[in-house]
Amino acid sequence: MARMNLAADSDEGITFVDRVANYMEKADRSEHAEEIRRKFGIHTPWEELEGVDEESMQEENDPDSQ
C-alpha cells in the first residue's frame, strides 16, 4: 500500500484491502481474508454494505463507534 501511496485508513485504502480479502475468499483462503480485514479494522466487507449510505458504512467499519 505504501508503494501505491494508499493510506490504510483512507476510503481507497480500505476498498483496496477489502477487495484483496474478497479475492482471497474466492481462492478458498477465508481465514486469511478474515485476518486481513481484522488487521485493517474492516468489520463488514464492502460487498455486504451494498445499498447502505456512506455514513452508515463508515460507522460500521469504525472500531470507535462500537
BAKE-322868 format. One record per residue: x negated, y negated, z negated of N, C-alpha, C, CB in turn; residue number from 0; chain. Coordinates in pm, whole numbers, plus 50000, padded with zeros to 5 digits. Atoms other than C-alpha are relative to their C-alpha. Glycine has a CB too. Example, Ala and Ser with C-alpha at 12.3 -4.5 7.8 and 13.67 -1.06 7.14 Angstrom:
! residues 2
+-------+-------+-------+-------+-------+-------+-------+-------+-------+-------+-------+-------+-------+-------+
:  n_xx :  n_yy :  n_zz : ca_xx : ca_yy : ca_zz :  c_xx :  c_yy :  c_zz : cb_xx : cb_yy : cb_zz : kolba : numar :
+-------+-------+-------+-------+-------+-------+-------+-------+-------+-------+-------+-------+-------+-------+
: 49911 : 50119 : 50000 : 48770 : 50450 : 49220 : 49910 : 49880 : 50000 : 50099 : 49997 : 49875 :     0 :     A :
: 50082 : 50119 : 50006 : 48633 : 50106 : 49286 : 50077 : 49891 : 49927 : 49959 : 49954 : 50142 :     1 :     A :
+-------+-------+-------+-------+-------+-------+-------+-------+-------+-------+-------+-------+-------+-------+
This chain:
! residues 66
+-------+-------+-------+-------+-------+-------+-------+-------+-------+-------+-------+-------+-------+-------+
:  n_xx :  n_yy :  n_zz : ca_xx : ca_yy : ca_zz :  c_xx :  c_yy :  c_zz : cb_xx : cb_yy : cb_zz : kolba : numar :
+-------+-------+-------+-------+-------+-------+-------+-------+-------+-------+-------+-------+-------+-------+
: 49918 : 50118 : 50000 : 50000 : 50000 : 50000 : 49913 : 49875 : 50000 : 50093 : 50001 : 49881 :     0 :     A :
: 50089 : 50116 : 50004 : 49713 : 49765 : 49927 : 49947 : 49967 : 50139 : 49883 : 50026 : 49904 :     1 :     A :
: 50052 : 50024 : 49865 : 49574 : 49810 : 50279 : 50107 : 49938 : 50090 : 49950 : 50131 : 50060 :     2 :     A :
: 49890 : 50054 : 49921 : 49916 : 49718 : 50417 : 50051 : 49868 : 49942 : 50114 : 50101 : 50007 :     3 :     A :
: 49959 : 50123 : 50069 : 49944 : 49418 : 50182 : 50144 : 50006 : 49952 : 49981 : 49881 : 50091 :     4 :     A :
: 49866 : 49983 : 50057 : 50261 : 49556 : 50024 : 49989 : 50003 : 49848 : 50068 : 50129 : 50053 :     5 :     A :
: 49995 : 49998 : 50146 : 50326 : 49472 : 49662 : 50097 : 50110 : 49958 : 50043 : 49860 : 49941 :     6 :     A :
: 49916 : 49888 : 50045 : 50469 : 49772 : 49477 : 50136 : 49956 : 49950 : 49930 : 50078 : 49892 :     7 :     A :
: 49872 : 50046 : 50054 : 50743 : 49560 : 49323 : 50080 : 49913 : 50097 : 49975 : 49923 : 49873 :     8 :     A :
: 49926 : 50076 : 49899 : 50850 : 49386 : 49645 : 50106 : 50089 : 50063 : 49904 : 49943 : 50109 :     9 :     A :
: 49897 : 49922 : 49931 : 51158 : 49492 : 49838 : 49938 : 50089 : 50107 : 50105 : 49907 : 50063 :    10 :     A :
: 50066 : 49922 : 49895 : 50934 : 49603 : 50124 : 49921 : 50116 : 49941 : 49909 : 49910 : 50083 :    11 :     A :
: 50078 : 49895 : 50064 : 50708 : 49799 : 49891 : 50087 : 50112 : 49946 : 49917 : 49942 : 49888 :    12 :     A :
: 49908 : 49901 : 50056 : 50997 : 49973 : 49717 : 50062 : 50082 : 50113 : 50111 : 49932 : 49916 :    13 :     A :
: 49941 : 49929 : 49886 : 51157 : 50058 : 50051 : 49900 : 50097 : 50060 : 50047 : 49901 : 50107 :    14 :     A :
: 50105 : 49914 : 49946 : 50827 : 50198 : 50180 : 49981 : 50124 : 49914 : 49869 : 49923 : 50011 :    15 :     A :
: 50022 : 49889 : 50092 : 50772 : 50413 : 49873 : 50119 : 50097 : 50004 : 49978 : 49948 : 49855 :    16 :     A :
: 49882 : 49914 : 49998 : 51129 : 50541 : 49881 : 50008 : 50079 : 50130 : 50126 : 49917 : 49981 :    17 :     A :
: 50000 : 49926 : 49873 : 51101 : 50632 : 50249 : 49899 : 50114 : 49999 : 49971 : 49905 : 50118 :    18 :     A :
: 50101 : 49894 : 50012 : 50782 : 50826 : 50180 : 50058 : 50114 : 49915 : 49868 : 49945 : 49936 :    19 :     A :
: 49940 : 49898 : 50086 : 50966 : 51006 : 49899 : 50108 : 50078 : 50075 : 50059 : 49934 : 49873 :    20 :     A :
: 49897 : 49931 : 49921 : 51256 : 51084 : 50134 : 49938 : 50101 : 50095 : 50083 : 49898 : 50079 :    21 :     A :
: 50068 : 49907 : 49911 : 51015 : 51241 : 50384 : 49946 : 50119 : 49922 : 49886 : 49929 : 50074 :    22 :     A :
: 50050 : 49889 : 50082 : 50864 : 51448 : 50104 : 50112 : 50096 : 49965 : 49934 : 49946 : 49871 :    23 :     A :
: 49887 : 49914 : 50030 : 51207 : 51576 : 50008 : 50036 : 50086 : 50121 : 50121 : 49917 : 49957 :    24 :     A :
: 49968 : 49926 : 49878 : 51274 : 51676 : 50369 : 49897 : 50107 : 50030 : 50010 : 49904 : 50118 :    25 :     A :
: 50107 : 49901 : 49983 : 50945 : 51867 : 50362 : 49997 : 50098 : 49882 : 49863 : 49930 : 50013 :    26 :     A :
: 49988 : 49910 : 50116 : 51066 : 52063 : 50056 : 49898 : 49971 : 49891 : 49986 : 50144 : 50044 :    27 :     A :
: 50091 : 50045 : 50106 : 50849 : 51863 : 49816 : 50074 : 49907 : 49904 : 49876 : 49929 : 50061 :    28 :     A :
: 49915 : 50084 : 50086 : 51125 : 51728 : 49590 : 49930 : 49959 : 49871 : 50127 : 50073 : 49967 :    29 :     A :
: 50067 : 50032 : 50126 : 50908 : 51745 : 49280 : 49903 : 49883 : 50018 : 49926 : 50122 : 49946 :    30 :     A :
: 50091 : 50111 : 49972 : 50654 : 51512 : 49442 : 50077 : 49871 : 50026 : 49909 : 50033 : 50120 :    31 :     A :
: 49916 : 50118 : 49974 : 50927 : 51277 : 49563 : 50049 : 49939 : 49869 : 50121 : 50038 : 50089 :    32 :     A :
: 49954 : 50048 : 50130 : 51066 : 51252 : 49210 : 49886 : 49932 : 49923 : 50057 : 50115 : 49916 :    33 :     A :
: 50116 : 50057 : 50070 : 50718 : 51187 : 49070 : 49965 : 49861 : 50056 : 49878 : 50094 : 50013 :    34 :     A :
: 50030 : 50129 : 49937 : 50655 : 50906 : 49320 : 50103 : 49896 : 49960 : 49995 : 50014 : 50154 :    35 :     A :
: 49896 : 50095 : 50037 : 50990 : 50743 : 49251 : 49987 : 49959 : 49853 : 50140 : 50061 : 50025 :    36 :     A :
: 50016 : 50030 : 50143 : 50931 : 50767 : 48876 : 49882 : 49905 : 49979 : 49979 : 50131 : 49919 :    37 :     A :
: 50119 : 50084 : 50016 : 50583 : 50616 : 48907 : 50026 : 49856 : 50043 : 49883 : 50058 : 50081 :    38 :     A :
: 49972 : 50134 : 49950 : 50717 : 50321 : 49105 : 50129 : 49942 : 49945 : 50005 : 50002 : 50150 :    39 :     A :
: 49880 : 50053 : 50065 : 51029 : 50279 : 48892 : 50123 : 49997 : 50088 : 49973 : 49865 : 49952 :    40 :     A :
: 49882 : 49992 : 49914 : 51278 : 50375 : 49161 : 50093 : 50104 : 49940 : 49961 : 50037 : 50149 :    41 :     A :
: 49910 : 49911 : 50071 : 51570 : 50519 : 48969 : 50107 : 50061 : 50089 : 50065 : 49928 : 49887 :    42 :     A :
: 49900 : 49950 : 49906 : 51810 : 50560 : 49258 : 49945 : 49982 : 50140 : 50136 : 49926 : 49983 :    43 :     A :
: 50048 : 50014 : 49863 : 51699 : 50636 : 49613 : 50088 : 49903 : 50080 : 49996 : 50137 : 50070 :    44 :     A :
: 49929 : 50099 : 49921 : 51797 : 50362 : 49860 : 50113 : 50064 : 50081 : 49905 : 49928 : 50094 :    45 :     A :
: 49897 : 49934 : 49920 : 51993 : 50612 : 50072 : 50129 : 50018 : 49920 : 49951 : 50135 : 50051 :    46 :     A :
: 49882 : 49981 : 50084 : 52230 : 50672 : 49780 : 50071 : 49869 : 49973 : 49961 : 50066 : 49868 :    47 :     A :
: 49943 : 50132 : 50029 : 52290 : 50299 : 49747 : 50063 : 49935 : 50122 : 49892 : 49909 : 49944 :    48 :     A :
: 49942 : 50055 : 49878 : 52422 : 50253 : 50100 : 50139 : 49943 : 49973 : 50006 : 50108 : 50110 :    49 :     A :
: 49871 : 50065 : 50020 : 52710 : 50009 : 50093 : 50010 : 49925 : 49867 : 50109 : 50101 : 50007 :    50 :     A :
: 50001 : 50070 : 50128 : 52615 : 49872 : 49748 : 49935 : 49864 : 50022 : 49925 : 50082 : 49889 :    51 :     A :
: 50058 : 50132 : 49978 : 52542 : 49499 : 49726 : 49859 : 49992 : 49943 : 50088 : 49892 : 49937 :    52 :     A :
: 50142 : 50013 : 50035 : 52182 : 49381 : 49683 : 49977 : 49981 : 49851 : 49939 : 49885 : 50076 :    53 :     A :
: 50018 : 50024 : 50143 : 52224 : 49259 : 49324 : 50014 : 50130 : 49921 : 50103 : 49896 : 49950 :    54 :     A :
: 49981 : 49871 : 50068 : 52354 : 49600 : 49215 : 49879 : 50090 : 50021 : 50127 : 50069 : 50050 :    55 :     A :
: 50117 : 49918 : 49973 : 52057 : 49770 : 49385 : 49885 : 49960 : 49912 : 49960 : 49990 : 50147 :    56 :     A :
: 50111 : 50046 : 50081 : 51809 : 49553 : 49202 : 50020 : 50039 : 49854 : 49983 : 49849 : 50013 :    57 :     A :
: 49973 : 49962 : 50138 : 51979 : 49619 : 48868 : 49979 : 50150 : 49981 : 50144 : 49962 : 49961 :    58 :     A :
: 50012 : 49854 : 50008 : 51990 : 49995 : 48936 : 49854 : 50041 : 49995 : 50070 : 50066 : 50119 :    59 :     A :
: 50141 : 49963 : 49992 : 51617 : 50005 : 49014 : 49912 : 49919 : 49907 : 49952 : 49985 : 50141 :    60 :     A :
: 50075 : 50080 : 50095 : 51512 : 49762 : 48739 : 50000 : 50070 : 49864 : 50060 : 49856 : 49989 :    61 :     A :
: 50004 : 49928 : 50126 : 51392 : 49954 : 48432 : 50040 : 49916 : 49879 : 49863 : 50054 : 49978 :    62 :     A :
: 49964 : 50087 : 50112 : 51455 : 49650 : 48208 : 50150 : 49981 : 49986 : 49935 : 49865 : 50016 :    63 :     A :
: 49855 : 50020 : 50005 : 51826 : 49643 : 48292 : 50074 : 50119 : 49941 : 50053 : 49971 : 50138 :    64 :     A :
: 49933 : 49879 : 50051 : 51893 : 49987 : 48146 : 49989 : 50010 : 49851 : 49941 : 50124 : 50064 :    65 :     A :
+-------+-------+-------+-------+-------+-------+-------+-------+-------+-------+-------+-------+-------+-------+
